[in-house]
Amino acid sequence: MRPPLLTADTVRALATFVQARTQEGVEQLLQHVSADQHDSPGVTKLLRTPRALGRAADLAARELEGELLGDPVDENAVRLLWWTLLNTAHPFRAHPDVPAGAREVLEATAGYRRDTGQGGNELILTP
């Protein structure tokens, strides 16, 4: 069953939000590195994570938008893509600009963690 209030507009707003936050993260990281090292291999590796998160949000959103506008709608794909998009947004769940359609879901899923068995916890949002 499709999550309530899930529209293509909500999906795009959430993906745009994640992309903006990850770009902010890239810019903040670059402020701590001298300009002549911005293209160094170490900095490039460091920036892969926020950039990949932004790309993942965009890709999940594009696929999800296609599913929501498709006929027939594959409800399983919608559910899995929605959770994927929520996982990309979760690090920013406390940000004041979280789109309203996603805020309630992100708040409800805050704290769902499991032991990774490697001395840490991993956030797991599952459908």
C-alpha positions, 0 to 999 in steps of 0.5 A: 500500500502506498504511503499516505500523502506520497505524490510526485511533488513530495518525492521531488521536494525531498530529493531536492532537499537532500541534494541541497543538504549534501551540496552544503556538506561538500561546501563545508568540507571544502572550507576546511581544505586549502584551495590548492588541495581541492582536487587532490585524491584524498579530498576527492575520496572524502567528497564521494560520500555526500555526492553519492548520497545526493545522486542516490536521492535523485535516482530514487526520486526519478524512479519513484516519480516514474512509478507514481505516474505509471499505469499500472503502478507497481506498489512494491517498487513504490514502497521500496523506492520511497524507503530508499529516498527516506534513507538518503534523507534520514541524516538531515531529519532534524533540519528545519527545511525537511519537506512537510510530506516527509517530516512525519515519516522521518520523525516516526522512523528516528531511532530504528537501528540495529547492531552491525556486529562490528562495534557500531550501529547502522540505521536501517529503515525498512518497509 
